[in-house]
Amino acid sequence: MHPGASPPPPEPTAFDGRPGLIDTRGRALRDLRISVTDRCNFRCTYCMPAEVFGRDYAFLPHSEVLTYEEIHRLAGLAVGLGVQKLRITGGEPLIRKALPDLIAMLAGLRTPEGDRVDLTLTTNGSALRALARPLAEAGLNRITVSLDSLDDEIFRRMNGVDFPVARVLDGIAAARDAGLAPIKVNMVVKKGENEVSIVPMARWARDEGLILRFIEYMDVGTTNGWRLDDVLSAAQVVSAIDAEMPLEAAESSYRGEVASRWRYRDGSGEVGVIASVTQPFCGDCTRARLSAEGKLYTCLFSAQGTDLRAPLRGGASDADLRDLLESIWSARTDRYSELRTDATSRLPRVEMFAVGG
């Protein structure tokens, strides 16, 4: 530095004290959720209802989906900008061919400090029996399985394709055998559909040593017929469990954790609730979402994303793409859930299957 010159400004830091990209509300980019396909073999009522997404629905053609090399390039740039966690999603990610190849590529990424990224995946579990060990051997750290009921009749009805719960449970067992622990289980709770499964799910997860997260039914997308009257609040979920198995509030593991944690008073484990509708956590949200066709969304409830595929395939340099990522995140203002009203719930929004929830 020239004598008398001003020192360079300090690198911006977020509420976690680490350098990286900061949006207009001081939120850092720490998590990137990567959708590898918009296709799914389930037709869950809250995500991809069968009456809308039938046999003739036009999903993305293969040529429009990001290749594994393109995903790896974007993920590497994001990690260089402060992302510490990558989550693979869909659609249903396990139906994408040769997925362990992508996992192996991403497992090789390192943060600027030289640390490994936290590499995770969310799945409906239908193909987990065959793929759990190859995914673990490729470098996957952990896995989350979506399971909305242990009751076979309820589960078959909610997944829309008459898929038996026993096969998902078998997939969870395979994931455990492969060392993909701790295993998380996500249960979306919809009033009138599966609230009777709350306590049985909690008891089962506690006995099996699984981390269970209850998720309020959300107005993601515009095809699931969401109504506020169909939402069973996180407080009601906690109350139902507490009446059978007493709970006490637990501290968050880190700032920005989306689930509120509750411990069993007897020390036998914990559950979590994700209350995007009744207890919004926009102020701590550190997530961006990359869709299968290469659009970057800065909110789960976004109406539109920024196309990264075009510059990727148009010869953009890493510096160009890095600048684009920086400009997208630094301009971020999203706080949909804090502003949710009947009017906002009618606005156009990206569908959940496109960005992985």
N, C-alpha and C positions, 0 to 999 in steps of 0.2 A: 504494500500500500504506500502511495506517495506521501512524504512527510506533510502533515497538516491536513491531509484528506480525511473526510469523515469515514468512520468504520462502516462496513456493510451492515445493513439492518439484520437483526437476529432472525433466524428461520422461524416461521410461525409455529406456535405450539397449541395443541388442543387442550380440552379439560383433563386429559389423561397425562399431560405434561410431555408428550412425545412430539417431535416434529412431524410435519406432514401437511396434507391438503386440508384446509379449513373452509367451511361454507359460511354463509352470511350470518349464521347463528352460532358460530364457534364450534360446530360439530366436525370432527375429523372423519376422513374416509379410512375406515379400518376393516370393513367386511365387504367382500364381493361375492354375490351369489350368481352362479353361472348356469343358465339353462342350456342344456345340450340338445334338447328336442322339445317341440311343442306337442308331440304325440303322447298318448297315454292309453294303456289297456284297461283302465277303469273309467267309469262315468259317474264320479261322485256328484251328488246333488248340489253341493255348495261350490263346485269348481267347474265341472264340465258336464252339465246335465245332458242325459241321452237324448232328450227331445230337441235339443239344439245341435249337439255334436253327434249326428248320426253317421251312417255309413258313407254318405255323400259329402260330408264336410271336407272342405279343401284345406288340408294342413300344408305347411311349408314344403315345397319341393326340395329335394336334396341339394340342388345347386345353390339354394338361397340360405342354407344353414352353414354357420361357421365351421370350418374344418378344425381338427384338433390343433394343427399348427397355428391357425389364426387365434384360437382360444388361448393357447400357450403364450403367444406373443403379447396379447392384451393383458393377460393375467400377470405376466412378468413385469410389464410396465406399471401396472397397478400396485404390485408388491413394492416396486422401487419407489413409489409415491406414498407409501405408508400402510398399505393393506397388509393385515396380519392373518386374516382368515379367509379361506376360499371354501365356498359350499357349492357342490354340484347338485343341480336340481333339474326339473323338466317343466312340463310334462312328467313322464316317468323316465328318469335317466337310465335305468338299467335296460331299456329297450334299444338304446343307441348301441350300434355294433362296436365291438372292441373297446368298450369303455375303460378297462384296465390300462390300455395304452395311454389314454389321456391322463389317468391318475398318475402313472409313472412319470409322465412329462412334468406335471404340476408338482409332484413330490420333490423334484429337483430344484425348485425355486428357493431362493434365500432372500431374506430381508436385507436392507442396507447394513444392519448390524451383524449379519451372518447367520441369523436364526432361521430355522425351518418355519414354513407357514403351517398354520393349523388347517389341515385338509379334511373336509367332512363331506357328507353326502346325505340327501334326504330321498327316501324311496317309499313306495307303497308295499314293498316287501315281497311282491309276487314272484320275482325272479331271484331272490336273495339266496336261496339254497344253493343254486349253481354258481353264483358270482361272489359270494362273501369272501371266500379264501383268495381267489385271484385278485380281488380289489385290495385286500389286506396286504398281500405279497407285493402288489404294485406300489404301496406306500400310503394307502388311505388310513387316516388316524382313527376316525370315529364314524358312527352312522346314526341317523335318525330315521325311525320307521313311523309312518302314518298309520294309525289304527284307531278307528272310531267306536269300536265295541268288541267285546268278547262274545257277545250273543250272536250266534251264527246267522239267525234270521235278520236281525237288525243290520249286521255288517253286510250281508249279501244285498239287502235293499239299498243301503247307503252307497255301496260302491257301484251300483247300477249294472253290474255284469254277472251277478250271482256268483261271485268269487268266494270260496270258503275261508273262514277265518283260520282254520287249522293250517293252511298252507303259509299264511303270514307268520303264524307262531313258529312254524318249522324254519322259516327264513331267519327269524330272530335267533333261534337256537343255533343256526349255522353261523350267524354273525358273531355270536358269543364264542363259539368253538374256534373261529378264525382270529380271535383276539381283538375284534373291533369294539373295544370297551372304553369308557362306559357307553352303553346303548341308551339312547333317548327314544321315547315313544311320544308322538304327538296325537292328541285326540281333539278334533273339532267338535264342540258341543252345540247342537242345534235343538232348540226347544221343540218338543213334540216328536223328535226323531230318536234321540239317544241319551237323554238325561238320566234314564233309569240305569245306564251303564256306568255312571260316574263312580259310585262307590265300589262296584265289582272291579273296575279297571284299576282304581287306586289300591285296592287290597292285593290284586294280582301283581302289579308292578312292585309294590313294597316287598312282597314275598319272593319275587324273582330278582330283586336287586336292580331294577331298571329305573331310570329317571323319567318320570311321567310329566308331561306338560299338557294342560288343558287350554284350548284356544277358543276364545269367543268367536262365534260365527260373524264373519266380516263381510262388508260390502265391497269385496274385491271384484273388479269387472262389472259387467252389466247383464249377465245372462243367468244368474243364479236366483233371481227373484227375491233378493234380500229384503227383509223387513225388520225394523227394530224390534217388533213384537216377537220375532223368532230368536232373539238373542237371550241366552241365559247368562247372566253376568258372572264375572269371576268371583264376586263376593258370594253369590248363591252357590257356586261350585265349592268354594272353600267351606261354606256353612254345611253343605251336605256331607262332606267328608269328615269335618270336625265333629259332627254329631255321632259318628260311628267310630272314628279313630282320631282322638284329640290332636289338634295341631297348634303350633306356635309360629309366629313370623320369624323368618331367618333373614340375615343380611344378604344383600346382593353380592355375587362373586366379584363383580367389577361394574364400574359405571358404564351404562349403555346396555346392560343385560336386559333383554326384553321380558323375561319371565320374572314375576314376583315369586319368591321362594318361601315355602312353608315346610317346617320340620314336624315329624311326628314326635309328640312329647315323650314317647317311650324310647326314642333314639333309633327307631327302626328304619329310618330313611326320610325322604322328602318328596314333595310334589311341587309343581310350579303352575302358575296361571298366567296366560298372556292375554291381557285385557285391552286390546287396541281400541275397542269401542267405548268401554266405560271408564278406563283409566289410561288415556293416551300417553305414549312415551316418546312423542316426536322430538322433544327437547334433547334427548340423548341418542337419537338414531344415527348410527354410523355406517349404514348399509347402502350400497348401490347394487343394481341388478342388471345383468347382461343377458338379453334374450337370445334365443337360439339363432336368430337372423342377424344378430350383432347390433341391436339397439340398446343403449345404456339408459336405464331409468334410475332416477334418484329418489323415487318413492314408490312403494307398493301400489299406491292409488293414483299414479300418474296417468294423465290422458295421453301423453306421447313421450317417446324417448328420442335420443340423439343417435343418428345412424353412424356407427363406427365401421361397418362393413365396407361402405363405399370408399373411404380413404384407405382402409386396409388393402383393398384390392386395386386401388388407384395409384399405388406407388408411394404412399405417404411414408416418410422416415419415422424412426422411433421418436425423434425429437418432435416431429409434427403431431404424432399421436399423443405424446406426453403433454404437449401444450393443449391439445383438445381436451384431454381428461382434466387437466387443471382448470381450464375455463368452465367446463361443465360443473364441476364440484364447487368451485369458488363462487359461482352465481346461484347456487342452490338456496331456495327459500322454503322448501316443502314443510308443511305441518298439517296435512289433510285431517288427520284424526282429531287434532285439537280444534279444528274448525267445522267438524262434521255436523250437518243439519239435514233435514229432509230434502232441502234443495240441493246440497252438495252430493247427496247419495244418488241423485238423478243425472249427474254429470257423466260424460264419457270417461271410462277408465280402462286401462290395460287389463286383459283377462289374467286370472291367476296362473293358468297353465302355461302362459307365455313367459312368465318371469319367476315361476317356482315358489310363489308365496313368501 
